[in-house]
Amino acid sequence: MLEMAILGFLYDTPLHGYELRKRITALAGHVRPVAESTLYPAIKRLETAGLLARTTEPGAVAAPRHVLTLTDEGRRELRRRLAEPVRRDITDENRWFTVLAFLRHLDDAGAQAAVLRRRLAFLEEPASFFYEGDRPLSAEELDDPFRRGVLVIARATSRAELGWLRETIAALDS
């Protein structure tokens, strides 16, 4: 998801590494902080793949800075990843938020709706975090107030997201 976030933010505007790191941290840093030791190798991989270009600009006060720009191939790659997210991008909430943050870069409303339908289908599958054998347990069946809290919060979040997904899909379809 780091690579998708890099491509997504650079789709909007050229950035230098420090600014890119700040934006990625703001998007998902509370869950997965972005270390320089992770960010810069990912930038290098994308650059080597021809998805990013690097230019050097003079610094205002300090040393020159490297500004990263998305290439045409990088734009195509981001749109491909958005149109065809892997299952984990749909099922993992943090990865899903990254997809959602950049889904507007898909120009086709039908393609956007197709991605949202995949998330909707996932959320409509019966699931729980806690089971008795193979049977998922509801919040009402749990004696543990903390586990019950997990399910109550997850249910409320899912209801809100389901409503938003249905509303947005209907808008995209019309």
N, C-alpha and C positions, 0 to 999 in steps of 0.2 A: 504494500500500500504506500510505502514511502516513495517509490518510483511514480505511482499514479499522482500522489500529492505534488511531487516536483513538476511533473508534466502539466498538471492542472493549474498550478499557480503561474507557471511560465507561459501558459496559454493566454493568460490575462495580460501579462506585461513582463518585460525583461527585468530580472532581479539579480542582485549580487548574493552570494552565499549566505551572508549574515541575515539579510532581509528575508530570504527564502526560509531559512531555519526558524525565524521568528513566526512566520505565517504558518508553517507546518506545526510548530509547537502550539500555536493558538488553536489550530484545528483539532489536534489529537494529543497534544503534549501532556494533558492532565492524565491521560491513560498510558501513553507510551512516549516518554520524553525522547526528543531527537538529539542524539549526541553528534558532535562533529565527526567522531570516528565512524559513524554510520552514514551520515549525510554525504560527506565528500566522496567516499568510494562509490555511492549510488550515483552521484553526479558524474563521476568519471566513467562509470559503466554506460550511462545514457549518452554521454558525449562520444565515447568510443563507438557506440552503436549508431551514431549519426543523428540522434534525436535532439541533441542540444548543441549550440555553438557558444563559444566563449570569446569575449572580446575584453580588452583591457582599456580602462578609462582612468584618467588621472584622478587621484583622490583629492578631496577638498582640503584636507589638512595632513593626511597621512600618506602612506604608500598607495600606489595605483591599485584599483580594485578590478576584480574580474566580474564582468556582467554576463549572465547566462541568458540566452535567447532560445526559444523553441524553434526548431527547423520545421519545414513543411512536413517532413517525415515524422517528426515528433508530434505534430498536430494530428496527423493521420493515426499514429499509434495510440494517442490518448483517446481519440474517438472510437477506435477499435476496441480498446480495453473497456470503455464505457458501454459500448453496444453489446459486448460479449463478456460480461463479468463472470469469473469462475464462481462455482457454488459458494465457496467460502466468502466471497465478496458480498454475497446476498445474505448469508446466514450469520455472519459475525457482525455484531452491531457496530463496532469501531470501523471495520473495513467498509461496511455499508454506508456509514456517514461520509467516508471519503468519496465513495462513488457518488453519493447524493450531492456532495458539495460541488461536483464538477459536471453533473449530468446535463446541465444547461448547454454544455459544449457540443452535445449531439444536436445537430440541426433539425432532425426529423422527429416530430411529435410522436409518430407511431413507434419509433425506436425507443424514445424515452418511456412511453407507456408500456412497451414490452418489458423493459427492465423493472419498472414499478410492479407490473403483474407478477414477475418472478418473486419479488419480495412479498407481495400480497399472498401468493400461494404458500410461501414458506410460513408466514405468520398465521395462516389459517389452519395449518397442520396442528393436530392436538399435541401438546408438549407440556412438560413440566421439568423442573430441576430435580424433583424428588420422586422416587418410585417405590412401590411395594410390589416386588417381583417385576413383572413387565407392565404393570398398570400405573399410569401417571397419577400422582396424588394432587388433589386440589388444596387450596389454602385452608378451606374449612376442615379438611381431614387431618391437618397437622396440629399436634399438641405443642410443638416448639414455636414460641412466638416470633423468634427471629427468622426461622425458615418460612413461617407464614408471612412475615413481612416481605421476604424476598418475592414470594408469589403474588402478594397483593400489589406491590410496586410494579412488578413485571406485567401483571394483568392490566393495570391502569395505563402503563406506557404502551402496551400493545394495542389497547383499545384506541388510544389517541392516534397512534400511527396508522392503524387500520382505517380509521375515519379519514385521515389526511390522504392516504393512498387512494382510497375509493373516490374521493372528491377530485383529486388531481388527475387520476386516470380518466374520469368522466370529462373533465375539462380538456385534456389532451385529445380525447376521442372526438370531441365536437368541433 
